[in-house]
């Protein structure tokens, strides 16, 4: 490519990037407007690949049913697997069922248990995560893959850096999460000092739906429910 052609190409990219800002703003505005009317919610993260016959799917349904019965809405990524299970439990219990969908080349489609007026679509992952965390009063992380880990660690980072107020971060299935937390404590904390002990104070590892509810209710017996940041 000649220098002149490169300059034209680069200018076109800059122009497209500038216009993309308005699309990002539009997604944020739409998300804020729809979510601000919904009320206190708990976000459930987990794998899109989990089959409905798997124990994690069934446990997620049970957890989200109990969450809804205790007065919280349920927010998921709106797709299949654990996301579907989270919406299904809220739907079964007659609670608020929110889906924050994103356009992906695979594994993502709207599940049928989302309230139709609470199915919000995004193109940008970072905008979607802003909406997740602004309107969540707690995070329930079921077993999942890279996406689940991304959502989990961003949540922990925002709490650690006080960009959002602390709230319960609940990891379900000690067999799945225990090794990761052991590594964090041993390697990050004890061996290298890359975190402080208090950074882990609000991370809970549980195995049952009742434990999830006890942690949420125990926390909000002492704290007010309000949007984050």
C-alpha positions as MATLAB code, in Angstrom:
seq = 'XXXXXXXXXXXXXXXXXXXXXXXXXXXXXXXXXXXXXXXXXXXXXXXXXXXXXXXXXXXXXXXXXXXXXXXXXXXXXXXXXXXXXXXXXXXXXXXXXXXXXXXXXXXXXXXXXXXXXXXXXXXXXXXXXXXXXXXXXXXXXXXXXXXXXXXXXXXXXXXXXXXXXXXXXXXXXXXXXXXXXXXXXXXXXXXXXXXXXXXXXXXXXXXXXXXXXXXXXXXXXXXXXXXXX';
ca = [
       0.000    0.000    0.000;
       1.340    3.416   -0.950;
       1.674    6.198    1.621;
      -1.266    8.180    0.194;
      -3.520    5.127    0.179;
      -2.530    4.351    3.773;
      -3.442    7.886    4.881;
      -6.886    7.635    3.270;
      -7.472    4.251    4.860;
      -6.415    5.485    8.296;
      -8.681    8.525    8.025;
     -11.614    6.277    7.156;
     -10.911    4.165   10.260;
     -10.803    7.277   12.446;
     -14.118    8.457   11.017;
     -15.757    5.083   11.626;
     -14.384    5.002   15.182;
     -15.848    8.428   15.874;
     -19.303    7.398   14.688;
     -19.078    4.184   16.736;
     -19.103    6.342   19.871;
     -22.730    7.238   19.185;
     -23.664    3.578   18.862;
     -21.989    2.855   22.204;
     -23.838    5.786   23.775;
     -27.111    4.519   22.337;
     -26.609    1.085   23.886;
     -25.810    2.633   27.267;
     -28.826    4.952   27.187;
     -31.174    2.151   26.186;
     -29.778   -0.145   28.866;
     -29.982    2.506   31.594;
     -33.553    3.439   30.686;
     -34.848   -0.129   30.643;
     -32.963   -1.373   33.690;
     -33.712    1.630   35.922;
     -37.359    0.552   36.123;
     -36.710   -3.074   37.031;
     -35.581   -2.934   40.667;
     -33.048   -4.984   42.688;
     -31.543   -7.887   40.750;
     -28.941  -10.618   41.066;
     -26.818  -11.555   38.053;
     -26.134  -15.193   37.264;
     -23.069  -16.040   35.177;
     -22.151  -19.452   33.760;
     -21.523  -21.586   30.722;
     -23.652  -21.404   27.581;
     -22.746  -25.041   26.930;
     -24.441  -26.607   29.949;
     -27.159  -29.085   28.999;
     -30.580  -28.941   30.666;
     -30.010  -32.402   32.164;
     -26.752  -31.390   33.837;
     -26.684  -30.932   37.612;
     -25.431  -27.355   37.231;
     -28.408  -26.442   35.036;
     -30.852  -27.922   37.549;
     -29.112  -26.239   40.475;
     -29.192  -22.889   38.673;
     -32.950  -23.216   38.163;
     -33.360  -23.905   41.884;
     -31.127  -20.978   42.861;
     -32.892  -18.499   40.599;
     -36.319  -19.645   41.790;
     -35.288  -18.928   45.365;
     -33.724  -15.609   44.384;
     -36.993  -14.538   42.725;
     -39.077  -15.684   45.701;
     -36.912  -13.539   47.961;
     -37.764  -10.426   45.977;
     -34.832  -10.059   43.609;
     -34.965  -10.060   39.830;
     -32.590  -12.311   37.913;
     -30.251  -11.018   35.208;
     -28.455  -13.359   32.805;
     -26.696  -13.054   29.480;
     -29.953  -14.172   27.879;
     -28.580  -17.168   25.986;
     -28.649  -20.969   26.435;
     -27.128  -23.169   29.136;
     -26.742  -21.646   32.590;
     -28.195  -18.382   31.296;
     -31.374  -20.160   30.251;
     -31.534  -21.961   33.597;
     -31.282  -18.650   35.457;
     -34.106  -17.114   33.454;
     -36.159  -20.287   33.740;
     -36.017  -20.287   37.531;
     -37.096  -16.645   37.727;
     -39.868  -17.312   35.207;
     -41.095  -20.367   37.131;
     -41.262  -18.354   40.352;
     -43.106  -15.456   38.739;
     -40.150  -13.114   39.232;
     -38.418  -10.590   37.026;
     -36.387  -12.326   34.306;
     -33.882  -10.153   32.430;
     -31.706  -11.146   29.469;
     -28.750   -9.048   28.316;
     -28.076  -10.589   24.944;
     -25.103  -10.001   22.695;
     -24.534  -10.669   19.011;
     -22.053  -13.568   18.716;
     -21.148  -15.918   15.847;
     -21.968  -19.021   17.932;
     -23.600  -20.241   21.145;
     -25.832  -17.200   21.598;
     -29.572  -16.977   21.036;
     -32.456  -15.631   23.098;
     -33.865  -18.175   25.515;
     -37.626  -18.395   25.926;
     -37.758  -17.599   29.650;
     -36.832  -13.910   29.413;
     -39.574  -11.344   30.019;
     -40.192   -9.973   26.543;
     -39.933   -6.352   27.699;
     -36.660   -7.117   29.489;
     -34.716   -8.669   26.626;
     -31.985   -6.143   25.783;
     -29.525   -6.652   22.914;
     -25.944   -5.395   22.714;
     -23.104   -5.328   20.212;
     -20.424   -4.297   22.711;
     -19.266   -6.595   25.520;
     -18.074   -3.715   27.679;
     -21.442   -1.928   27.518;
     -23.210   -5.152   28.426;
     -20.944   -5.626   31.443;
     -21.599   -2.060   32.595;
     -25.328   -2.804   32.619;
     -24.779   -6.145   34.386;
     -22.828   -4.576   37.213;
     -24.673   -1.278   37.602;
     -27.962   -3.012   38.318;
     -26.786   -6.096   40.228;
     -27.019   -6.448   43.994;
     -25.032   -9.647   43.856;
     -23.254  -12.034   41.515;
     -23.806  -15.781   41.378;
     -21.089  -17.459   39.315;
     -21.894  -20.984   38.212;
     -19.241  -23.145   36.506;
     -18.334  -21.709   33.117;
     -15.571  -20.882   30.683;
     -13.568  -17.837   29.640;
     -16.618  -15.570   29.512;
     -17.628  -16.482   33.045;
     -14.078  -15.916   34.298;
     -13.951  -12.551   32.519;
     -17.195  -11.426   34.163;
     -16.118  -12.739   37.559;
     -12.676  -11.127   37.604;
     -13.938   -7.802   36.283;
     -16.476   -7.773   39.124;
     -13.772   -8.529   41.695;
     -11.500   -5.842   40.201;
     -14.209   -3.162   40.341;
     -14.958   -3.998   43.976;
     -11.235   -4.137   44.843;
     -10.600   -0.714   43.294;
     -13.794    0.723   44.838;
     -15.256    1.621   41.467;
     -18.421   -0.108   42.662;
     -19.663   -0.761   46.177;
     -18.967   -4.189   47.608;
     -21.713   -6.769   47.230;
     -21.874  -10.569   47.539;
     -19.838  -12.498   44.979;
     -20.978  -16.101   45.243;
     -19.243  -18.996   43.489;
     -21.365  -22.137   43.291;
     -19.753  -25.604   43.347;
     -16.709  -25.866   45.596;
     -15.346  -28.711   43.472;
     -15.211  -26.436   40.433;
     -14.030  -23.184   42.039;
     -11.982  -24.466   44.976;
      -8.753  -24.976   43.026;
      -8.895  -21.463   41.569;
      -9.451  -19.849   44.954;
      -6.674  -21.956   46.489;
      -4.318  -20.734   43.744;
      -5.359  -17.116   44.322;
      -4.725  -17.425   48.064;
      -1.441  -19.323   47.765;
       0.131  -17.725   44.700;
      -1.311  -14.225   44.446;
      -1.669  -13.535   48.156;
       0.871  -15.569   50.122;
       3.743  -16.049   47.662;
       3.684  -12.787   45.711;
       1.580  -10.354   47.711;
      -0.224   -9.193   44.575;
      -3.520   -8.835   46.445;
      -4.507   -8.234   50.047;
      -6.458  -10.644   52.228;
      -9.440   -8.283   52.419;
      -9.848   -8.489   48.633;
     -11.290  -11.965   49.142;
     -13.605  -11.109   52.044;
     -16.759  -10.940   49.931;
     -16.059  -14.009   47.801;
     -18.055  -16.988   49.000;
     -17.884  -20.579   47.757;
     -21.096  -22.552   48.274;
     -22.777  -25.719   47.063;
     -26.499  -25.198   47.669;
     -29.285  -22.790   46.773;
     -30.042  -22.121   50.445;
     -26.455  -20.978   51.024;
     -26.785  -18.485   48.171;
     -29.951  -17.010   49.697;
     -28.489  -16.876   53.193;
     -25.501  -14.874   51.928;
     -27.661  -12.435   49.956;
     -30.178  -11.910   52.756;
     -27.452  -11.668   55.404;
     -25.651   -8.982   53.438;
     -28.760   -6.896   52.770;
     -29.904   -7.099   56.352;
     -26.988   -4.697   56.919;
     -26.780   -2.762   53.637;
     -29.144   -0.753   51.437;
     -30.189   -1.883   47.984;
     -29.132    0.628   45.341;
     -27.623    0.790   41.834;
     -23.830    0.634   41.643;
     -21.579    3.537   40.474;
];
